[in-house]
Amino acid sequence: MDKEQAYLFSNKNEFIVTIEVVPPQGNSGDNVLEKLSNLAGLSFKGFSVASNPVAKPKMSAMVFSHLIQKVTGKPAILHCTIRDHNRLGLQSELWGAKAMGIDTVIAVTGDPSASGADNPTEFVGDLNVFELITLIKNSDLYTGAVLDFRPEVNGLDHEIKRLEQKVAAGCQFVVTQPVYDEDTAKAIFSGIRHLNIPVIMGILPLLSYKHAKFLHDKVDGIAVPKFLQQQMKKSKNPVNYGVSQAKEMLDLAKTMFSGACIMPPFDRYEILKDIL
């Protein structure tokens, strides 16, 4: 691949596995960093660092990405949102990330505050996500985007059109929202292969029936099939079943996509040893 495509996809034949990390609340990341260091022996490429997910304040994703790289020796992918910064702040973040050795950034819109939140977050939105993608690309950073295929409204066709715009704006790879079944994976593969960019499939392991039901009912962009919800409900060991299902999704991703991003819920990084 050419110079534009950073080390993350330096080998086009390599299947890339990344692990999504949520920075901690507060000014100490020691506990999470220790957990991540304990993963060093597993086979994965790097970490993908979320920025204030579900609109709740966490340590700066840029700072935590830098700490992860320093402590683990593995690359970190920074998530950057249009929700939290105006164009001045975004440009500063991107230049700062590059200066601290972060080479890859994913442009995201950012979750809105939950309805009825005690301290609702004001959405900045000085740029749209397409403009942010161009800003990242022009800042000499390897540029990613998210495919939210909106299964709750059968929105894949609409989101493919948005992804085409993202690629036109400078997107060089894409990460999908979590996928839980082969039919969805095939639909994504068929719908976006004409874009000819690396696709990283999202995998969010389930821990319980309650967890599966919450994701399906309350989280936009995630649909847990009914049969899988029922299997979680019937399982005598739902965590083990969720891990087994995540392994199946990882094997499936290897047949269609360029990689997988595993998203351990609630900092349950210990389950990665069984998945990987």
N, C-alpha and C positions, 0 to 999 in steps of 0.2 A: 504494500500500500504506500501511497505517497506521504510526504512529510506532514501533510495536514492531519493525517489520522494518527493520533497519539498512541502511546504504548499499549493502551487498553485493547486495541484491536490490531496490534502490530503484526500478528500472525492470523491471516484471514481463515486459516483452517482450525484455529483453536476455539473450542467452546468455552466461553467466558462465564464464570460464576462470580457474582458479587453478593454481598450481604448488606441488607439495609440496616442502618443504625439510626436510632433516635437519640440525639444528644440529651444529657441529663438536665434536670432543673438545677439551678444554683450555679455556683462558681467553681465546683470541684467535679472533675470527670474521672477521678481515680477509680471508682468502683466499676464503671462501665469499661474503662480502658483496661483494667485487669482482666475482665471477662473476655474482651476482644483479644488480648495477648494470649490467652489460653487456647485460642483457636488457631494458633500459628501453624500447627502441624496438619491442618486440614487443607484439602485441595480447592482453593478458590483464588480469584485474581485480586480482589480488593473490596473496599467498603463503599456503600452509597449512603450519603449522610443527609437525612431529612432536615428541613428547615421549618421549625415551629409547626409540626403537624397538628391537625385538628384545631388550629388557631390558639394553641396554648404556648406560653413562652418557655423556651428551652435555651441552653447555652448556644451562643452563636455557632451556626453550622460551619462557617468558614474557620473559626478558631478550632472547633472540635475536629474538623477534617485535618487541620495541620497537626493537632496532637495525636490523632490516630496514625498519621504517616510517620511521625517521629517515634512513637512507641512501638508500633507493629512492623514498620518497614514495608507495609503494603500501601498501594495508592488509595486515595479517597476521592470519591466523586461528590462534588458539592451540588446540592439542590439550591436553586436561587428563585425567589418568588417575586411576582409583580405586586403581591398583596402588601409586602412589608416595606418597600423602598420606592422612592421616586427615582427618576433617571440619574440624578446626581449620585444618590446612594448606591444604585446598582452598578454604575460604572466604577465607583470607588471599591465596592466589594470585589468586582471582577479583577481589577488591577491588583488589589491586595492578595487575592487568591493566587494569581499568577506569580507574584513576588514570593509567596510562601511555598511554592512548589506544587501547587494544585493545578493540574493540567486539564481536567475534565469537569464540565458543569452541565447540569440538567436544568432546563428552563421549565418552571411550573407556575401555574396560576396561584396556587395556595388555597387551602381550605378556608371557607368563610366561618365566622363565629356561629356556634350552634344557636338556634333560636332560643331565647330566654336566658342566654348567658348573663352572669352577673356583671361581667366587664366585657361587653361586646367589642370586637376589634374593628376599627375602621379600615376599610379596604382602600389602599392607596391607588393602584391602577393607573399610574402616570404613563406607563407603557402597556401595550397589550403583549401577549405571550409571543407573538410573531416578531414584534420589534425587539423583545428581549433576546430571542434566539439570534437575531442579526447582531445585536450588541455583543453577545458572548462570542460569536464567531469572529467579529472584528477586533475583539480583545485578545486574539491569538489563543483561544481555548477550544479544546475539542468539545463539540456542542451536541447535547442530547435533548430529547423531549419525551413527553409521556403520551401514550395512547390510552385514553380513558374511553373504552368502547361502550360505556353506558348500557350495560346489559339490562338494567331495570326498565329501559324504554326502547330496547332494540335499536340502539343508536349507532351501531358499527358503521353503517354506510356514511352517515353524517360525519363521524369522527375520522373516517378515512379521508374525506375531503379536507378536513382541518389538518390532518397529517401531511397531505400533499402541500398545503400552504406552509407548513412548518419546514418541510424539506426545501421548498423554494426560498424560504427565509434564511436557510443555512444549517438546518438540523442534519447531523451526520449519523445519528443512531437514535433508537427509540426503545423505551422501556414500557411494557404494558402494565395495566392494572392486573391484580391477581386473576389467574385462570384456574378453573377447577374441573374442566372436562375436555375431552378430546374434540368434541364438535366445535366448541368455542375456539380452541387452538387452531383447528383447521380453517375456520371462517376467517380468523385473523391472518393466517398464513396466505390464504387465497386472496384476501382483500388487499394486502399491502406489499406483496412480493414484487410488484411492478416498480416499486420505489427504489429497490436495489440498495437498501441500507441495512446495517446490522440491526436485528430485532432481539431484544432481551425480554424474555417472558417472566412476568411477575408470579411468584409463588409465595402464598401466605399460609403457613401451616395452621390447621385448626386444632384447638385444644379441648373443646367440649361442644356439646350440642348447643348450649347457651351461647358460646362464642360464635358458632356457625350461624345461629339464628340472628344474633345481633348484627353481624356483618351483612347478612342478606337483607335485613329489614331496615337498618339504620344508616348504613354507610353507602353513600352514592358511589357508583362505579364498581360495586362488588355484588356478584350474584352467586350464591352457593346453591347448586342444584338440589332439588327436593330429595332426590335419592341419597345424596351425600349427607344432607341434614339428618335423614332417617337412620343412616348407617352410624352416624355419630351418636344419635340418641340410643341406639340399640347396643352399642359397643360397651363391653365391660371395662375396657381400657381406652377411653377416647383419645388420650394423648398419643398412645402408640398407634392408634388407627390414623390419626391426623398426620403423624410422621410418615407412616406407610403411604398415605395418599399423596403427600408432598414428594416422596421419592418417585412415585409413579409419574407425577407431573414433571419432575426433573428429567426422567427418562424420555418422556414425550417431547419435552423442549429440545432435547438433543437430536431428535429426528427432523425438526422443522426450523429451528431458530439458531441464532448465533450465540445465545447464552441464556442465563436465567439469573434473576435477582430474587434471592430468598429473603423473606421479610419476617424474622422471628417475632411473634407478638409478645408484648410485655417483657421485653429483655430476656426472653427464654433462649438464650444463645446455646445452652447445653444440648438442645435438641438437634443442633446442626451436626453433631458428631454422628448421629444415626442417619440423618438425611444425606450427608456427604460421604 
